[in-house]
C-alpha cells in the first residue's frame, strides 16, 4: 500500500472514527451509570485528546463539558511528567478545579492514556456529575460552604488504576467518603469502562493506519477546526463591545469583548473579588463559557476541537469571581459560568441580530431533593437541572421547555421513573403560563412542576439565578418571567426561594419548581394577529392580557 | 394447480410496488419464482397491489399465502398526512407531549427548533385520577368531564383520539374505562389507549406513541380494509398477513387495531430474511446490510435471532430530538448513504458523501436526467465497478459524459483528477457505512470478525467486500435475488408478537414466583390472541427475555432465559447469565445486587412459511457464465483486470476467484483481488476474503 500518512481521504476516515469513538464512549457511560443525573439526565461528556491534551473530538452531551476534558488531561500530563510515570493500562482521575478539574468536586474526570507500543498517542477522557462525593451536605453541594474543603473529597489529578489494576486503597478512600458509596463506585466504574473502550478503539485505528498517520489526522483535524473558526470570525462585526449587568445577588458583572479578524478577546478583569460563598468559578470555567458562545457564533454545526477555540483570548484577574484562588468554594460554579455566558450573549446580541436571540431562562436551576424512599427504605437523592423557556429570535418564537445553554443532549426525568425511584409524587408538570416574554415574536415557555414529598426529614437545596432579573428582551419585546422555587408546606407555609440550602422537608410538603419564559423580541403590537389568537386558544395567554399587551381585540 | 402451493409477497414502496411469487410443486419441492414491479398508486394503494399481481400473472384466487409490507405508515408520519388527533391524559400532564424530554441535540446551534407536538395544546385535555407506579389506584378516575371534552373534539374536527394516563403500564384499568366510555359516547370514532400498544414506563414516550398511532390509524385502517376488499373481489380466499417492524407478520385484523406497528416493516423483512438465510446456510451470526438508493441500513443477528427493541424514534439525528414510538422494532441503524447520495466538498476542501440524495429525480448524473452532482453510483460507474453498458440491468443508457463532468467538478475542488475523486467518493461512502456497521456490532459489544456479512438491496453487493475487509469480516454472502430480498424475507416470516412489560423485581429468594407470573400472564395473553385467530396452540413458540440491571442503574441488559418455569433455584443461573452478558458488553462486573425491570416475551408461530430446496451442483464450470473482462478500479487495490460473470448463468457449485464482477439485472457484485467465490445450492454467492 502506498504511504497514506498525508492522504486527505485517509485522514478524513480517521477523523470520522475519532468522532465515532467519542460517541461510543458516551453510549457506554450512559448505559452503565447508576446516578439518574448521569444515565437519564446525561450530565456528562466524553472526549479524545492528542498526546499533549489538545481536544481532538468529543461525544454528544453537554456543551459546557466539551472544553473541560482537555484541561484536565493537560494537568495530568504535566504532573506525571517523568518517564515511567504513565504506563499502559493506567487510569487517572481529577475532580478539583485547582487541579485541572475545571468545574466542581461532584464532577469526576477520568482519563486514560492510549499507547501504541511505548508511546502515548492520545488520551480518552470522561466527565460526569456524581451524586455524592462527601463534604458537609448531602449531594455535596450547599450554599453554606465557605471553603472547598467543605464541598467533598478532593482528587488532585491522581492515578486510580495502575497497569490495569485498581489501586485498592485509593478506590476505598473514594468510596468511603460518599454518602452513596455503591452508586459512586458504580459510576466511577462506568467512567472507567467508557475510557477503556475508547482507548481500545483508538489502538485499533492506530494499528491499522500507522501511528504517524494517526497523529497527522489529529493535527490536521485541529487545523481544520481553526480554519473554520477564522473564516466565520471574519464575518462577525468588528470592534469592542461592553456591558455591565446587575446580578440577583447585588453584584455587578462587567464584560468587554473585542473582535478582530483573527481574535476574539474577552476581558473579564474588571469584576468583583472572589466570594466566600460557593458562587465562584475557576478561570478554566470562564474559558469554557467563552468557548461555548464563540462556537455558537462561528460554527455551531461541525464538532468542536481545540483548533476551533484557538482565536479566543481570555483576560481574567486572579482572585476575582471569574478566576478563583484556592480555597474558594466553587459548588455553584455553573451558575456563574452561565452568567458569564449570558453576559457575553447579551453584550453581543444587539450587534449580531441574526445570530443571537433574546435572553433565555439561563439558569441550570439545579434542584437537589433527598430523603428516604418510603417504599424501599433506601436513601434517594434527586439532582436535576430544569428545563425552561428560550428567547424569541428574528422570525420565530422561542422554544418552550428545553435545557439552558449550559446543557445540551440532556434529558429531564420522566414523572413515572421519578415516582418509582425516588418515592415522591409528581403532581403536575406543565408549561408556565405566567405573563412575560411577549413581543412580535414571543419567548418560549418555562415549566411548573410540583413534587409532593412522601417522607419526613428530607432536604431541599437549590440555586437558581435570573430570579430577580428575568430573561432580557430585544427590540422592544417584553422581558421573560423569573425562575424560582416555591415551597408549600403541609402546615400552610408558603415561601419563595432562589437559593436555599438544606431545608428540611416533611410528608405532604409540595416543592414547586417554576422556570422562566424567555425574552420577547420586537413590539408586541406587531405580532401576527393569528398567532395571538392561537396563544389564547391554547390557553397560554388570557384574552385580557392579550388586549393589554398585544392590543388584540379579535 | 392442485399440487402447487403459491406464496406471494407484495411490498408497497414510495415509488414502486414489488411482487415476489413462489410457486412450489408439492411433490418435488421445486419452486418457480416470479418477480414483478409496477408503479405505486397513491392514494389507492391497493390498486398498485392488484396491478402488480396481474403484471406477474398471478391469479389471487390461486394464492395460498399472501404477505404484505407497506410504507403507508411511515409516509403518513414523515409527510404529516395523518388525521387531527385529540389527546386525553392525566390531570397536570397535558403538556407532557410538548415538554417532551427537553434535550437540545444540536447544542451549539442557538437556532435549534424543537420538534412540534402532533397535537396542539387546545386539543390536549385532562381527566382527574391517579395510579401509582405499583399499580395502586391513588385517586379514582373521574369521567364526568369526558362528554364536554368529546363535544369540543367533535366541534374541532378531531378524527382520532389517543388516551394515555400516568403509570398505565402498571394498571390499565383507568385507560380501559376511559376507552370504553369514549366508544360509548362517540360510537365509531377511531380511538387508541397507550396500554394497547405498550406496557412500558416513560410517560412522554408512551403518550407520543399513542398520539402517533391515533394519527395514522384511520388512514392505515382504510388502506388495509381496501386491500382486503380488493383482494377478495379478485377471488383471494385467505386473509393477508401484514409485515411488522418486529420482523414478524401479523393478521390484518390485529394490525388494523394498532397499525403503528408497521412503521419499519420494510427494513424488518430484509433483516429477517438475513436471519433466515443465515439459518439455511449455517451462518447463525450475521451482520445484515441493506443499501438502497437514499439510505443504508444495518442490523445484527446473533445465534439466528434478530434483536428487537422498543427504543425507536423517527426523525431523530444530531440536529433533531425526533419523536419516540415505543413499539417493537428491529434494532437497526440507518444512515443517509445510498447509491444516490451526493458527494460534495465543503469550504475547507473536505469531501463528504450524503446525506442529501439525488433521489429518483433527477437521480445520479449518469441517468442523464439533468442531475449535475456526482453520486456514489456515478463514482462506481466511473471506476468500472458498474458496467456502463449494462446500467440498471440495461434499462438506462449511462450518460458517462454527465457523470464525468460531475466527478471532475468534485475533483477540481479537491485538487485531484476524476479517477482520484471517484475513489475518494467510494472510500468516504464506505467509511460512513463502516461506522454504521460498527454501531450495531462494536458499540453493542460484538466483534464483527465473528460475523458473516449478508449484503442486499440494490447497492449492498457493490460495497460489501470493501466493508468486510475494513471490519475484519472473513465472509460475505450475497443472496440470490438480492434486490428483492426484503420480499423473500416476508415470505419466511412467522406470525410474531413481542410483549414488553415493565415490572420491577429483585432476584432474592422468593422472587421467582412473581417473575414467573408476569411471564405466564403474558404467555396466556399471547395464547388467547393466537388461538382466537385460529392458530393451533401447539404451534406457538415462546422466547423469554428478562431485562436486568445492577441496583441503582437505569438502563437494562436483555438476557435470554432458558426454557422452563422460573424458580428460586434458577435465579442464581439467571443472575450469572446477566453478569456474563454485562461484562462482555461493558468490560467489568460489579458485586452489586441485580434486579429485573421487566420482561420481553416473544411469541411466534409458523404460518405457511416457505421451505427452500437445495439444488445439486451441476458440475458446470464458472466459465459458462463468463461474459468477458474489463478494467475495474478497486480504489485501495488499484486498477485490475476483472473477470465479468453473468449472474443469471451462475449455477450451484461454481467457483472462481477475484478480481471479478458479477452482473445481475438488479445488482452488481464487486469481488476484490484474492477473494474466493462459490455459489451454494440456493444460488447465493459466498465470497471468502483472503485471511
Interface residues (C-beta under 8 A of the other chain):
Chain A: X1 X8 X9 X12 X13 X16 X17 X20 X24 X27 X28 X30 X31 X32 X33 X34 X35 X36 X39 X40 X42 X60 X62 X63 X182 X183 X185 X186 X189 X190 X192 X193 X196 X197 X201 X224 X227 X228 X231 X292 X295 X296 X299 X300 X301 X304 X355 X356 X357 X375 X387 X393 X396 X399 X400 X401 X402 X403 X405 X407 X408 X409 X410 X411 X412 X414 X415 X416 X417 X419 X420 X427 X428 X429 X430 X431 X447 X450 X537 X538 X539 X540
Chain B: X91 X92 X93 X94 X95 X96 X98 X99 X100 X101 X102 X103 X104 X105 X106 X107 X108 X109 X110 X111 X112 X113 X114 X120 X121 X122 X132 X133 X134 X166 X167 X169 X201 X202 X203 X204 X205 X318 X347 X348 X349 X350 X351 X414 X423 X424 X427 X428 X431 X432 X435 X438 X439 X442 X443 X504 X550 X551 X552 X553 X554 X555 X586 X587 X588 X590 X592 X636
